[in-house]
Amino acid sequence: MSQLYVIAYVPWCKRWEGCCAWFYLDTRGNVTIWVGFEVPSALAAQSLPLYLSGGTLACTAQEKAAAWETVSAMQPGRLPASYEYSGCPVMLPSDGDALLMAKLDALDAGLAAGIPGFEALPDAWKMACLDQAFNLGLHGFLSGYPHEIDRIEAGDGLGAALQCHRNGISDERNAWAAAQFQIQKSPAVSSGAS
C-alpha cells in the first residue's frame, strides 16, 4: 500500500515529467513510456501491457517489439506527442499508473533505507526527496547530494532547500522542491525549540 505522500506526489511527478501513453524517446534518446518509464529493449517492451489504439485489443508480443523498434529508430529530441503514429500501441492509464506507483514505492523504500530517520520526516520533505530520486535516480540523489542529505538528517529544512538545486531541470521544479523543505519543520528542529 502506497504512503499518502507518495500518492500526493503523483500529479506533481506527471506535471514535471510529462505523461505519454505511447513509446517516445526521452531527452537522452531512450525509449520511454508513460511517466519516465524507460523500456531498454524490444524484449522488455513485450512484457508491458499495451493495446492497439482505442485500448480494447491487447497487442501481441511481436507488435510491442515492432513498436519499440520503430520508435528507437526515430530522431531523438522531439516532443513526446511527435512519436505517435497511426496504429501505435498505447498504455492504458490504469496500467501506466500501476507502473508509476510501483516505481515510486520502490524509490520510497530506497529513500527510507538510505536516509536515517526518513520515516519521521514531514511528508512535504519526503515528497521533495522522492522528486529528486525520481529525477536523478535513487543512487544519483543519495550519492550526488551529500550536503543536502546531511541537512535533511539534521532536520535543517532551510539548509536542505539551499542544497537541493538540480541542473538541467526547470526553475519551477527546483523552486517547488526547495519550498517543500520549508513547509513543515522536521521533528528534530521543532523538538529543539522552546
N, CA, C and O atoms as a DFTB+ gen file, in Angstrom:
776 C
 N C O
     1  1       0.842      -1.186       0.000
     2  2       0.000       0.000       0.000
     3  2       0.886       1.248       0.000
     4  3       1.776       1.382       0.839
     5  1       0.645       2.127      -0.913
     6  2       1.436       3.351      -1.034
     7  2       1.146       4.313       0.105
     8  3       0.014       4.425       0.576
     9  1       2.191       5.003       0.538
    10  2       2.045       6.042       1.551
    11  2       1.257       7.211       0.952
    12  3       1.281       7.416      -0.262
    13  1       0.565       7.970       1.789
    14  2      -0.248       9.088       1.293
    15  2       0.594      10.139       0.583
    16  3       0.155      10.695      -0.424
    17  1       1.805      10.427       1.086
    18  2       2.651      11.425       0.425
    19  2       3.107      10.940      -0.951
    20  3       3.331      11.753      -1.847
    21  1       3.248       9.626      -1.127
    22  2       3.606       9.087      -2.444
    23  2       2.451       9.328      -3.408
    24  3       2.663       9.753      -4.544
    25  1       1.245       9.058      -2.959
    26  2       0.055       9.291      -3.783
    27  2      -0.089      10.787      -4.092
    28  3      -0.434      11.160      -5.214
    29  1       0.174      11.637      -3.100
    30  2       0.078      13.084      -3.299
    31  2       1.119      13.597      -4.286
    32  3       0.906      14.625      -4.928
    33  1       2.243      12.892      -4.415
    34  2       3.305      13.310      -5.325
    35  2       2.981      12.983      -6.789
    36  3       3.527      13.622      -7.688
    37  1       2.118      12.019      -7.042
    38  2       1.849      11.561      -8.415
    39  2       1.498      12.709      -9.372
    40  3       2.109      12.790     -10.438
    41  1       0.547      13.601      -9.051
    42  2       0.258      14.667     -10.022
    43  2       1.444      15.596     -10.264
    44  3       1.620      16.110     -11.368
    45  1       2.258      15.811      -9.228
    46  2       3.460      16.631      -9.409
    47  2       4.437      15.912     -10.329
    48  3       5.023      16.535     -11.215
    49  1       4.618      14.632     -10.132
    50  2       5.519      13.843     -10.972
    51  2       5.069      13.905     -12.425
    52  3       5.889      14.105     -13.322
    53  1       3.796      13.738     -12.660
    54  2       3.272      13.806     -14.026
    55  2       3.457      15.203     -14.612
    56  3       3.749      15.352     -15.798
    57  1       3.286      16.216     -13.779
    58  2       3.468      17.595     -14.250
    59  2       4.915      17.825     -14.675
    60  3       5.167      18.376     -15.746
    61  1       5.864      17.407     -13.842
    62  2       7.278      17.665     -14.127
    63  2       7.809      16.764     -15.237
    64  3       8.572      17.217     -16.090
    65  1       7.417      15.513     -15.233
    66  2       7.990      14.546     -16.174
    67  2       7.194      14.421     -17.466
    68  3       7.737      13.999     -18.488
    69  1       5.918      14.781     -17.434
    70  2       5.048      14.554     -18.575
    71  2       4.502      13.137     -18.520
    72  3       5.003      12.297     -17.772
    73  1       3.493      12.881     -19.301
    74  2       2.849      11.571     -19.300
    75  2       2.438      11.260     -20.735
    76  3       1.689      12.016     -21.354
    77  1       2.930      10.147     -21.254
    78  2       2.677       9.804     -22.645
    79  2       2.316       8.325     -22.740
    80  3       3.050       7.474     -22.238
    81  1       1.198       8.017     -23.375
    82  2       0.664       6.654     -23.429
    83  2       1.348       5.767     -24.465
    84  3       1.103       4.561     -24.482
    85  1       2.192       6.319     -25.325
    86  2       2.880       5.523     -26.341
    87  2       4.389       5.687     -26.157
    88  3       4.841       6.561     -25.417
    89  1       5.158       4.840     -26.835
    90  2       6.612       4.934     -26.767
    91  2       7.070       6.280     -27.329
    92  3       6.525       6.775     -28.316
    93  1       8.072       6.855     -26.686
    94  2       8.721       8.067     -27.174
    95  2      10.185       8.001     -26.756
    96  3      10.561       7.140     -25.959
    97  1      11.005       8.887     -27.275
    98  2      12.406       8.961     -26.886
    99  2      12.571      10.084     -25.869
   100  3      12.157      11.217     -26.114
   101  1      13.178       9.764     -24.727
   102  2      13.393      10.796     -23.712
   103  2      14.550      11.702     -24.140
   104  3      15.085      11.556     -25.239
   105  1      14.927      12.626     -23.279
   106  2      15.958      13.612     -23.632
   107  2      17.320      12.972     -23.889
   108  3      18.176      13.591     -24.521
   109  1      17.535      11.754     -23.416
   110  2      18.799      11.048     -23.656
   111  2      18.688      10.051     -24.813
   112  3      19.653       9.350     -25.119
   113  1      17.513       9.983     -25.458
   114  2      17.328       9.081     -26.588
   115  2      16.890       7.683     -26.213
   116  3      16.930       6.781     -27.050
   117  1      16.469       7.477     -24.958
   118  2      15.995       6.164     -24.507
   119  2      14.512       6.001     -24.814
   120  3      13.731       6.938     -24.651
   121  1      14.129       4.810     -25.258
   122  2      12.705       4.534     -25.461
   123  2      12.042       4.529     -24.090
   124  3      12.502       3.870     -23.158
   125  1      10.957       5.278     -23.995
   126  2      10.294       5.537     -22.724
   127  2       8.793       5.492     -22.944
   128  3       8.315       5.680     -24.063
   129  1       8.045       5.241     -21.862
   130  2       6.583       5.281     -21.937
   131  2       6.040       5.795     -20.610
   132  3       6.711       5.732     -19.580
   133  1       4.850       6.288     -20.655
   134  2       4.099       6.810     -19.517
   135  2       4.885       7.933     -18.847
   136  3       5.205       8.920     -19.509
   137  1       5.203       7.821     -17.579
   138  2       5.901       8.898     -16.872
   139  2       7.348       8.460     -16.631
   140  3       7.689       7.960     -15.559
   141  1       8.189       8.658     -17.649
   142  2       9.602       8.370     -17.498
   143  2       9.952       6.916     -17.270
   144  3      10.989       6.630     -16.672
   145  1       9.124       5.983     -17.725
   146  2       9.398       4.569     -17.542
   147  2      10.231       4.099     -18.732
   148  3       9.703       3.890     -19.824
   149  1      11.537       3.933     -18.514
   150  2      12.438       3.532     -19.594
   151  2      12.203       2.074     -19.978
   152  3      12.064       1.199     -19.123
   153  1      12.162       1.841     -21.272
   154  2      11.982       0.497     -21.825
   155  2      13.275       0.174     -22.578
   156  3      13.443       0.606     -23.718
   157  1      14.189      -0.577     -21.960
   158  2      15.545      -0.711     -22.504
   159  2      15.694      -1.563     -23.764
   160  3      16.722      -1.485     -24.437
   161  1      14.695      -2.369     -24.090
   162  2      14.846      -3.247     -25.258
   163  2      13.476      -3.655     -25.795
   164  3      12.447      -3.485     -25.141
   165  1      13.506      -4.201     -27.015
   166  2      12.270      -4.737     -27.596
   167  2      11.751      -5.894     -26.756
   168  3      10.541      -6.086     -26.636
   169  1      12.663      -6.661     -26.177
   170  2      12.259      -7.766     -25.306
   171  2      11.527      -7.236     -24.069
   172  3      10.509      -7.797     -23.664
   173  1      12.040      -6.164     -23.471
   174  2      11.370      -5.561     -22.312
   175  2      10.001      -5.012     -22.699
   176  3       9.058      -5.073     -21.910
   177  1       9.895      -4.479     -23.906
   178  2       8.611      -3.946     -24.384
   179  2       7.540      -5.021     -24.428
   180  3       6.362      -4.742     -24.208
   181  1       7.952      -6.253     -24.712
   182  2       6.994      -7.344     -24.841
   183  2       6.283      -7.667     -23.528
   184  3       5.204      -8.259     -23.545
   185  1       6.865      -7.291     -22.402
   186  2       6.243      -7.591     -21.112
   187  2       5.262      -6.516     -20.656
   188  3       4.573      -6.694     -19.652
   189  1       5.193      -5.418     -21.375
   190  2       4.313      -4.318     -20.973
   191  2       2.872      -4.550     -21.423
   192  3       2.638      -5.162     -22.464
   193  1       1.910      -4.063     -20.643
   194  2       0.506      -4.148     -21.057
   195  2       0.189      -3.038     -22.065
   196  3      -0.086      -1.905     -21.671
   197  1       0.227      -3.349     -23.326
   198  2      -0.038      -2.374     -24.381
   199  2      -1.215      -2.831     -25.226
   200  3      -1.484      -4.023     -25.377
   201  1      -1.903      -1.842     -25.768
   202  2      -3.111      -2.102     -26.549
   203  2      -3.035      -1.355     -27.867
   204  3      -2.349      -0.340     -27.985
   205  1      -3.747      -1.869     -28.850
   206  2      -3.864      -1.140     -30.102
   207  2      -4.705       0.101     -29.844
   208  3      -5.490       0.139     -28.897
   209  1      -4.542       1.113     -30.687
   210  2      -5.275       2.375     -30.490
   211  2      -6.742       2.092     -30.216
   212  3      -7.364       1.276     -30.896
   213  1      -7.277       2.750     -29.245
   214  2      -8.640       2.507     -28.804
   215  2      -8.666       1.783     -27.479
   216  3      -9.637       1.885     -26.729
   217  1      -7.605       1.051     -27.185
   218  2      -7.447       0.449     -25.871
   219  2      -8.270      -0.787     -25.576
   220  3      -8.413      -1.163     -24.413
   221  1      -8.818      -1.432     -26.601
   222  2      -9.637      -2.617     -26.313
   223  2      -8.979      -3.925     -26.751
   224  3      -9.329      -4.989     -26.241
   225  1      -8.038      -3.861     -27.685
   226  2      -7.410      -5.068     -28.199
   227  2      -5.945      -5.099     -27.762
   228  3      -5.160      -4.225     -28.129
   229  1      -5.590      -6.116     -26.977
   230  2      -4.218      -6.236     -26.489
   231  2      -3.261      -6.493     -27.649
   232  3      -3.589      -7.218     -28.587
   233  1      -2.081      -5.895     -27.575
   234  2      -1.048      -6.112     -28.592
   235  2      -0.383      -7.463     -28.387
   236  3      -0.297      -7.974     -27.271
   237  1       0.081      -8.022     -29.483
   238  2       0.886      -9.238     -29.400
   239  2       2.315      -8.840     -29.025
   240  3       2.687      -7.670     -29.118
   241  1       3.091      -9.803     -28.610
   242  2       4.498      -9.548     -28.289
   243  2       5.224      -8.987     -29.515
   244  3       6.074      -8.107     -29.383
   245  1       4.897      -9.487     -30.685
   246  2       5.538      -9.019     -31.907
   247  2       5.175      -7.564     -32.205
   248  3       6.027      -6.789     -32.639
   249  1       3.921      -7.193     -31.976
   250  2       3.509      -5.805     -32.205
   251  2       4.216      -4.860     -31.240
   252  3       4.609      -3.757     -31.622
   253  1       4.379      -5.290     -29.990
   254  2       5.076      -4.461     -28.993
   255  2       6.536      -4.278     -29.380
   256  3       7.064      -3.168     -29.317
   257  1       7.191      -5.368     -29.781
   258  2       8.598      -5.303     -30.181
   259  2       8.769      -4.428     -31.421
   260  3       9.709      -3.638     -31.503
   261  1       7.865      -4.569     -32.377
   262  2       7.935      -3.764     -33.599
   263  2       7.763      -2.285     -33.283
   264  3       8.445      -1.446     -33.871
   265  1       6.864      -1.955     -32.365
   266  2       6.662      -0.558     -31.973
   267  2       7.920      -0.005     -31.316
   268  3       8.321       1.129     -31.578
   269  1       8.541      -0.815     -30.459
   270  2       9.776      -0.372     -29.811
   271  2      10.850      -0.091     -30.863
   272  3      11.533       0.932     -30.808
   273  1      10.991      -1.016     -31.826
   274  2      11.992      -0.850     -32.892
   275  2      11.710       0.409     -33.724
   276  3      12.631       1.146     -34.075
   277  1      10.440       0.644     -34.032
   278  2      10.060       1.821     -34.818
   279  2      10.469       3.101     -34.108
   280  3      11.092       3.979     -34.704
   281  1      10.117       3.202     -32.836
   282  2      10.409       4.438     -32.096
   283  2      11.907       4.575     -31.830
   284  3      12.440       5.682     -31.902
   285  1      12.588       3.486     -31.529
   286  2      14.025       3.579     -31.244
   287  2      14.814       4.080     -32.455
   288  3      15.905       4.630     -32.303
   289  1      14.268       3.892     -33.646
   290  2      14.934       4.345     -34.866
   291  2      14.588       5.793     -35.231
   292  3      15.152       6.340     -36.179
   293  1      13.679       6.412     -34.497
   294  2      13.270       7.779     -34.803
   295  2      14.311       8.781     -34.294
   296  3      15.198       8.451     -33.507
   297  1      14.167       9.997     -34.770
   298  2      15.056      11.089     -34.377
   299  2      14.767      11.489     -32.927
   300  3      13.620      11.796     -32.600
   301  1      15.779      11.494     -32.051
   302  2      15.552      11.940     -30.666
   303  2      15.418      13.461     -30.586
   304  3      15.664      14.171     -31.561
   305  1      15.028      13.940     -29.422
   306  2      14.979      15.373     -29.173
   307  2      13.686      16.047     -29.575
   308  3      13.625      17.271     -29.683
   309  1      12.651      15.250     -29.797
   310  2      11.350      15.819     -30.162
   311  2      10.409      15.715     -28.971
   312  3      10.697      15.023     -27.995
   313  1       9.299      16.402     -29.064
   314  2       8.277      16.299     -28.035
   315  2       7.649      14.905     -28.077
   316  3       7.527      14.329     -29.158
   317  1       7.249      14.347     -26.931
   318  2       6.659      13.004     -26.906
   319  2       5.480      12.833     -27.867
   320  3       5.319      11.769     -28.464
   321  1       4.663      13.862     -28.017
   322  2       3.492      13.752     -28.902
   323  2       3.899      13.451     -30.341
   324  3       3.124      12.853     -31.088
   325  1       5.096      13.854     -30.737
   326  2       5.514      13.662     -32.131
   327  2       5.902      12.218     -32.451
   328  3       6.133      11.885     -33.613
   329  1       5.976      11.357     -31.429
   330  2       6.320       9.952     -31.657
   331  2       5.086       9.076     -31.882
   332  3       5.209       7.883     -32.159
   333  1       3.915       9.665     -31.765
   334  2       2.688       8.917     -32.027
   335  2       2.543       8.728     -33.535
   336  3       2.769       9.653     -34.315
   337  1       2.169       7.533     -33.922
   338  2       1.937       7.253     -35.329
   339  2       0.682       6.391     -35.431
   340  3       0.234       5.808     -34.445
   341  1       0.132       6.321     -36.619
   342  2      -1.100       5.560     -36.835
   343  2      -0.886       4.099     -36.446
   344  3       0.015       3.436     -36.959
   345  1      -1.715       3.610     -35.542
   346  2      -1.640       2.217     -35.116
   347  2      -0.626       1.932     -34.013
   348  3      -0.410       0.774     -33.654
   349  1      -0.001       2.982     -33.471
   350  2       0.993       2.709     -32.422
   351  2       0.295       2.188     -31.166
   352  3      -0.792       2.645     -30.814
   353  1       0.927       1.237     -30.503
   354  2       0.353       0.701     -29.266
   355  2       0.314       1.764     -28.164
   356  3       1.157       2.660     -28.117
   357  1      -0.665       1.645     -27.294
   358  2      -0.808       2.593     -26.188
   359  2      -0.925       1.842     -24.865
   360  3      -1.312       0.675     -24.816
   361  1      -0.580       2.548     -23.808
   362  2      -0.733       2.017     -22.457
   363  2      -1.958       2.675     -21.830
   364  3      -2.123       3.893     -21.909
   365  1      -2.804       1.882     -21.216
   366  2      -3.984       2.427     -20.554
   367  2      -3.568       3.158     -19.280
   368  3      -2.585       2.777     -18.645
   369  1      -4.310       4.209     -18.895
   370  2      -3.958       4.941     -17.676
   371  2      -3.855       4.052     -16.437
   372  3      -2.968       4.258     -15.609
   373  1      -4.732       3.082     -16.297
   374  2      -4.670       2.217     -15.108
   375  2      -3.372       1.419     -15.079
   376  3      -2.786       1.233     -14.012
   377  1      -2.916       0.946     -16.233
   378  2      -1.662       0.203     -16.295
   379  2      -0.457       1.119     -16.093
   380  3       0.489       0.771     -15.387
   381  1      -0.504       2.283     -16.718
   382  2       0.599       3.236     -16.571
   383  2       0.742       3.716     -15.135
   384  3       1.851       3.819     -14.611
   385  1      -0.383       4.006     -14.508
   386  2      -0.321       4.465     -13.119
   387  2       0.142       3.359     -12.178
   388  3       0.797       3.637     -11.174
   389  1      -0.190       2.108     -12.491
   390  2       0.299       0.995     -11.675
   391  2       1.821       0.894     -11.785
   392  3       2.495       0.655     -10.783
   393  1       2.374       1.073     -12.996
   394  2       3.831       1.082     -13.169
   395  2       4.460       2.234     -12.395
   396  3       5.479       2.065     -11.724
   397  1       3.841       3.401     -12.498
   398  2       4.368       4.581     -11.809
   399  2       4.360       4.378     -10.302
   400  3       5.341       4.694      -9.629
   401  1       3.266       3.855      -9.768
   402  2       3.191       3.652      -8.315
   403  2       4.221       2.626      -7.858
   404  3       4.826       2.792      -6.799
   405  1       4.429       1.581      -8.631
   406  2       5.441       0.586      -8.263
   407  2       6.828       1.220      -8.226
   408  3       7.624       0.937      -7.330
   409  1       7.111       2.078      -9.201
   410  2       8.412       2.760      -9.237
   411  2       8.555       3.709      -8.050
   412  3       9.601       3.738      -7.402
   413  1       7.517       4.480      -7.763
   414  2       7.569       5.422      -6.641
   415  2       7.677       4.698      -5.309
   416  3       8.419       5.131      -4.427
   417  1       6.949       3.606      -5.152
   418  2       7.042       2.836      -3.907
   419  2       8.444       2.266      -3.710
   420  3       8.954       2.230      -2.591
   421  1       9.065       1.821      -4.809
   422  2      10.432       1.298      -4.717
   423  2      11.408       2.422      -4.353
   424  3      12.310       2.222      -3.539
   425  1      11.230       3.587      -4.947
   426  2      12.087       4.726      -4.594
   427  2      11.881       5.127      -3.140
   428  3      12.840       5.439      -2.434
   429  1      10.636       5.120      -2.698
   430  2      10.329       5.465      -1.309
   431  2      11.026       4.503      -0.346
   432  3      11.594       4.929       0.659
   433  1      10.981       3.219      -0.654
   434  2      11.668       2.224       0.187
   435  2      13.175       2.456       0.167
   436  3      13.837       2.325       1.197
   437  1      13.715       2.797      -0.987
   438  2      15.146       3.084      -1.093
   439  2      15.548       4.314      -0.306
   440  3      16.618       4.345       0.301
   441  1      14.692       5.335      -0.314
   442  2      14.963       6.536       0.477
   443  2      14.933       6.212       1.970
   444  3      15.768       6.693       2.735
   445  1      13.969       5.396       2.371
   446  2      13.869       5.007       3.782
   447  2      15.107       4.232       4.215
   448  3      15.559       4.371       5.352
   449  1      15.656       3.421       3.321
   450  2      16.862       2.652       3.639
   451  2      18.118       3.521       3.591
   452  3      19.087       3.256       4.303
   453  1      18.100       4.553       2.757
   454  2      19.299       5.357       2.540
   455  2      19.432       6.609       3.381
   456  3      20.525       7.163       3.500
   457  1      18.331       7.062       3.966
   458  2      18.368       8.280       4.787
   459  2      17.885       7.925       6.189
   460  3      16.696       7.678       6.390
   461  1      18.793       7.898       7.157
   462  2      18.374       7.581       8.532
   463  2      17.274       8.532       9.003
   464  3      17.378       9.747       8.832
   465  1      16.229       7.974       9.593
   466  2      15.114       8.772      10.102
   467  2      14.141       9.248       9.042
   468  3      13.297      10.099       9.324
   469  1      14.236       8.725       7.833
   470  2      13.377       9.173       6.736
   471  2      11.898       9.073       7.089
   472  3      11.123       9.978       6.781
   473  1      11.505       7.981       7.729
   474  2      10.087       7.770       8.042
   475  2       9.526       8.870       8.938
   476  3       8.330       9.155       8.875
   477  1      10.359       9.496       9.772
   478  2       9.891      10.524      10.701
   479  2       9.869      11.923      10.082
   480  3       9.395      12.866      10.716
   481  1      10.367      12.069       8.873
   482  2      10.397      13.385       8.233
   483  2       8.983      13.841       7.874
   484  3       8.090      13.014       7.691
   485  1       8.783      15.144       7.774
   486  2       7.483      15.644       7.300
   487  2       7.200      15.134       5.877
   488  3       8.118      14.947       5.079
   489  1       5.943      14.921       5.587
   490  2       5.562      14.399       4.275
   491  2       6.057      15.285       3.133
   492  3       6.468      14.775       2.090
   493  1       6.022      16.609       3.320
   494  2       6.485      17.516       2.268
   495  2       7.962      17.278       1.963
   496  3       8.362      17.315       0.799
   497  1       8.771      17.035       2.981
   498  2      10.188      16.751       2.780
   499  2      10.352      15.447       2.010
   500  3      11.186      15.347       1.111
   501  1       9.550      14.452       2.370
   502  2       9.634      13.159       1.689
   503  2       9.248      13.302       0.215
   504  3       9.824      12.637      -0.646
   505  1       8.272      14.169      -0.075
   506  2       7.893      14.397      -1.472
   507  2       9.042      15.035      -2.239
   508  3       9.286      14.675      -3.390
   509  1       9.754      15.977      -1.624
   510  2      10.899      16.607      -2.292
   511  2      11.991      15.574      -2.554
   512  3      12.593      15.559      -3.628
   513  1      12.244      14.721      -1.582
   514  2      13.244      13.654      -1.762
   515  2      12.810      12.699      -2.863
   516  3      13.627      12.277      -3.680
   517  1      11.541      12.362      -2.887
   518  2      11.001      11.468      -3.909
   519  2      11.165      12.082      -5.301
   520  3      11.512      11.385      -6.254
   521  1      10.915      13.383      -5.413
   522  2      11.069      14.063      -6.694
   523  2      12.522      14.001      -7.161
   524  3      12.793      13.738      -8.332
   525  1      13.437      14.239      -6.252
   526  2      14.849      14.200      -6.626
   527  2      15.282      12.777      -6.995
   528  3      16.023      12.583      -7.959
   529  1      14.824      11.793      -6.234
   530  2      15.187      10.409      -6.531
   531  2      14.580       9.965      -7.864
   532  3      15.211       9.212      -8.605
   533  1      13.374      10.417      -8.174
   534  2      12.759      10.065      -9.452
   535  2      13.557      10.686     -10.591
   536  3      13.838      10.026     -11.592
   537  1      13.918      11.943     -10.439
   538  2      14.611      12.684     -11.485
   539  2      16.061      12.242     -11.675
   540  3      16.533      12.117     -12.805
   541  1      16.759      12.008     -10.575
   542  2      18.196      11.707     -10.624
   543  2      18.517      10.221     -10.529
   544  3      19.650       9.809     -10.779
   545  1      17.526       9.421     -10.171
   546  2      17.768       8.036      -9.795
   547  2      18.103       8.010      -8.310
   548  3      18.658       8.970      -7.775
   549  1      17.767       6.918      -7.655
   550  2      17.993       6.829      -6.212
   551  2      19.469       7.019      -5.871
   552  3      19.815       7.820      -5.003
   553  1      20.329       6.284      -6.555
   554  2      21.764       6.398      -6.283
   555  2      22.273       7.807      -6.604
   556  3      23.080       8.364      -5.860
   557  1      21.799       8.374      -7.708
   558  2      22.219       9.722      -8.086
   559  2      21.879      10.752      -7.023
   560  3      22.665      11.659      -6.750
   561  1      20.710      10.610      -6.430
   562  2      20.317      11.538      -5.372
   563  2      21.113      11.280      -4.095
   564  3      21.704      12.201      -3.532
   565  1      21.126      10.036      -3.642
   566  2      21.771       9.737      -2.362
   567  2      23.281       9.980      -2.388
   568  3      23.853      10.415      -1.388
   569  1      23.922       9.708      -3.509
   570  2      25.376       9.895      -3.572
   571  2      25.776      11.258      -4.125
   572  3      26.881      11.729      -3.853
   573  1      24.909      11.892      -4.887
   574  2      25.258      13.160      -5.532
   575  2      24.929      14.404      -4.741
   576  3      25.339      15.503      -5.115
   577  1      24.192      14.250      -3.650
   578  2      23.762      15.411      -2.867
   579  2      24.053      15.196      -1.379
   580  3      23.142      15.275      -0.554
   581  1      25.311      14.926      -1.031
   582  2      25.627      14.607       0.370
   583  2      25.350      15.754       1.338
   584  3      24.957      15.512       2.479
   585  1      25.547      16.999       0.903
   586  2      25.292      18.134       1.799
   587  2      23.796      18.275       2.083
   588  3      23.393      18.585       3.204
   589  1      22.988      18.046       1.062
   590  2      21.541      18.096       1.269
   591  2      21.099      16.965       2.201
   592  3      20.300      17.187       3.111
   593  1      21.610      15.769       1.980
   594  2      21.254      14.634       2.839
   595  2      21.648      14.935       4.285
   596  3      20.890      14.639       5.209
   597  1      22.829      15.523       4.484
   598  2      23.262      15.913       5.837
   599  2      22.271      16.886       6.471
   600  3      21.932      16.746       7.646
   601  1      21.806      17.867       5.704
   602  2      20.858      18.865       6.228
   603  2      19.514      18.209       6.542
   604  3      18.867      18.555       7.531
   605  1      19.098      17.266       5.705
   606  2      17.840      16.546       5.954
   607  2      17.952      15.770       7.257
   608  3      17.064      15.842       8.107
   609  1      19.045      15.026       7.413
   610  2      19.243      14.232       8.629
   611  2      19.320      15.106       9.874
   612  3      18.926      14.681      10.961
   613  1      19.826      16.324       9.719
   614  2      19.935      17.240      10.851
   615  2      18.624      17.973      11.136
   616  3      18.516      18.697      12.126
   617  1      17.630      17.782      10.266
   618  2      16.348      18.465      10.461
   619  2      16.379      19.921      10.046
   620  3      15.552      20.710      10.503
   621  1      17.313      20.289       9.192
   622  2      17.507      21.672       8.752
   623  2      16.850      21.869       7.386
   624  3      17.483      21.671       6.349
   625  1      15.577      22.260       7.397
   626  2      14.835      22.436       6.155
   627  2      15.400      23.530       5.280
   628  3      15.495      23.355       4.065
   629  1      15.779      24.656       5.865
   630  2      16.345      25.748       5.072
   631  2      17.650      25.306       4.422
   632  3      17.889      25.591       3.249
   633  1      18.489      24.614       5.177
   634  2      19.740      24.101       4.618
   635  2      19.494      23.114       3.493
   636  3      20.179      23.149       2.471
   637  1      18.515      22.230       3.675
   638  2      18.181      21.265       2.621
   639  2      17.664      21.992       1.380
   640  3      18.009      21.636       0.253
   641  1      16.834      23.011       1.599
   642  2      16.285      23.786       0.481
   643  2      17.396      24.460      -0.310
   644  3      17.329      24.535      -1.537
   645  1      18.410      24.948       0.379
   646  2      19.524      25.616      -0.302
   647  2      20.425      24.646      -1.053
   648  3      21.164      25.059      -1.947
   649  1      20.374      23.359      -0.703
   650  2      21.250      22.352      -1.315
   651  2      20.563      21.503      -2.391
   652  3      21.218      20.677      -3.026
   653  1      19.252      21.691      -2.607
   654  2      18.526      20.747      -3.465
   655  2      18.441      21.150      -4.933
   656  3      17.764      20.477      -5.710
   657  1      19.107      22.228      -5.330
   658  2      19.046      22.669      -6.729
   659  2      19.668      21.624      -7.654
   660  3      20.759      21.116      -7.393
   661  1      18.952      21.313      -8.742
   662  2      19.446      20.389      -9.760
   663  2      19.637      21.133     -11.067
   664  3      18.818      21.972     -11.440
   665  1      20.709      20.825     -11.751
   666  2      20.940      21.397     -13.078
   667  2      20.129      20.618     -14.100
   668  3      19.899      19.418     -13.952
   669  1      19.697      21.327     -15.144
   670  2      19.024      20.655     -16.247
   671  2      17.533      20.450     -16.078
   672  3      16.903      19.808     -16.918
   673  1      16.955      20.982     -15.013
   674  2      15.500      20.925     -14.871
   675  2      14.979      22.345     -14.728
   676  3      15.761      23.284     -14.581
   677  1      13.679      22.506     -14.768
   678  2      13.098      23.846     -14.747
   679  2      13.300      24.529     -13.395
   680  3      13.375      23.885     -12.349
   681  1      13.383      25.846     -13.460
   682  2      13.462      26.636     -12.225
   683  2      12.223      26.406     -11.374
   684  3      12.304      26.396     -10.146
   685  1      11.080      26.220     -12.019
   686  2       9.830      25.984     -11.292
   687  2       9.906      24.693     -10.472
   688  3       9.471      24.657      -9.321
   689  1      10.453      23.645     -11.065
   690  2      10.567      22.369     -10.359
   691  2      11.565      22.483      -9.209
   692  3      11.310      21.972      -8.119
   693  1      12.693      23.142      -9.439
   694  2      13.657      23.356      -8.359
   695  2      13.034      24.157      -7.223
   696  3      13.231      23.832      -6.052
   697  1      12.286      25.198      -7.560
   698  2      11.643      26.028      -6.536
   699  2      10.611      25.222      -5.750
   700  3      10.480      25.383      -4.536
   701  1       9.885      24.360      -6.446
   702  2       8.894      23.518      -5.767
   703  2       9.581      22.610      -4.746
   704  3       9.132      22.508      -3.604
   705  1      10.664      21.954      -5.154
   706  2      11.371      21.058      -4.236
   707  2      11.897      21.831      -3.030
   708  3      11.758      21.381      -1.893
   709  1      12.503      22.994      -3.276
   710  2      13.032      23.803      -2.174
   711  2      11.908      24.228      -1.225
   712  3      12.085      24.232      -0.007
   713  1      10.757      24.585      -1.791
   714  2       9.633      25.023      -0.953
   715  2       9.121      23.907      -0.055
   716  3       8.635      24.173       1.044
   717  1       9.225      22.648      -0.513
   718  2       8.739      21.532       0.302
   719  2       9.512      21.438       1.620
   720  3       8.949      21.063       2.648
   721  1      10.793      21.777       1.584
   722  2      11.606      21.713       2.795
   723  2      11.293      22.849       3.763
   724  3      11.767      22.847       4.900
   725  1      10.498      23.815       3.317
   726  2      10.154      24.941       4.176
   727  2       8.709      24.912       4.646
   728  3       8.285      25.787       5.401
   729  1       7.942      23.906       4.204
   730  2       6.531      23.812       4.576
   731  2       6.363      23.394       6.031
   732  3       5.599      24.010       6.775
   733  1       7.069      22.355       6.432
   734  2       6.953      21.826       7.788
   735  2       8.346      21.686       8.372
   736  3       9.310      21.411       7.658
   737  1       8.436      21.873       9.643
   738  2       9.718      21.636      10.319
   739  2       9.844      20.169      10.654
   740  3       8.862      19.497      10.969
   741  1      11.059      19.688      10.581
   742  2      11.352      18.307      10.972
   743  2      11.220      18.183      12.467
   744  3      11.468      19.149      13.189
   745  1      10.830      17.001      12.959
   746  2      10.761      16.796      14.413
   747  2      12.066      17.163      15.118
   748  3      12.039      17.640      16.252
   749  1      13.208      16.946      14.462
   750  2      14.491      17.270      15.091
   751  2      14.606      18.773      15.311
   752  3      15.181      19.203      16.310
   753  1      14.064      19.588      14.388
   754  2      14.120      21.029      14.524
   755  2      13.089      21.505      15.548
   756  3      13.411      22.289      16.440
   757  1      11.848      21.027      15.417
   758  2      10.792      21.527      16.296
   759  2      10.980      21.087      17.748
   760  3      10.537      21.787      18.660
   761  1      11.625      19.946      17.980
   762  2      11.816      19.498      19.356
   763  2      12.873      20.326      20.070
   764  3      12.929      20.323      21.299
   765  1      13.720      21.041      19.315
   766  2      14.762      21.861      19.928
   767  2      14.261      23.242      20.290
   768  3      14.942      23.968      21.016
   769  1      13.086      23.630      19.805
   770  2      12.549      24.965      20.113
   771  2      11.922      24.980      21.487
   772  3      11.310      24.002      21.918
   773  1      12.080      26.100      22.173
   774  2      11.432      26.207      23.484
   775  2      10.617      27.461      23.580
   776  3       9.999      27.719      24.613
